[in-house]
Amino acid sequence: KKSKSSKHVSFLQFIEILHEFNQILFPKVQECRKYSGNDAKMLHLMFQHIFEANVKLFRLLRSSSHAFLCETATVIQCIYRKTHAKKRAADLRQRLSEQRQVDFLIH
C-alpha cells in the first residue's frame, strides 16, 4: 500500500494495486491462457481491457487519419490542378499570340 506521505507509488505497489483491482473486478476468472489465479486475472485485465481498447483506439485513429490524408490529398490535387490549368492557359495564350503574329506576317 502507498503511504500517505509519498506522492508516487513504486512499481511493486502498482502491481499490488492491480492485483487488488483484479480480485474485485474479476472474481470468477480462474484461468486465462494456461495461467491460473492472480496471473490469470492479470492476463484477463491486459488482454480484454487494455489491449482490446488499444485495438479499438488504433482502428479509430487509423480511420480518422485516413480521412485526414484523403482531405489533404484532395486539397493538394486542387492546388495542382489550378496551377496546372493556369499554366496550360498561359501556354495556350502564348501559342495563339505567336500564331496570330505568324498569320499577320503571312497575309
GIUR-V392687 format. One line per field, one symbol per residue. ss: DSSP state (@ for helix, = for strand, . for the rest). psi: psi as a letter, one per 20 degrees, with the letter a starting at -180 (. if undefined). burial: + if it has 24 or more other ideal C-beta (glycine too) atoms within 12 Angstrom, else -. A space follows every 50 residues. Layout:
ss->???
psi->???
burial->???
//
This chain:
ss->..........@@@@@@@@@@@@@@@.....==..==.@@@@@@@@@@@@@ @@@@@@@@@@@@@@@@@@@@@@@@@@@@@@@@@@@@@@@@@@@@@@@@@@ @@@@@@.
psi->qpqhhqiqqrghhgggggggghhghmhiohqoljqrchgghghgggghhg gghhgggggghghhhggghggghggggggggggggggggggghghgghhh gggghh.
burial->-----------------+---+---+--+--------+-++++++----- -------------------------------------------------- -------
//
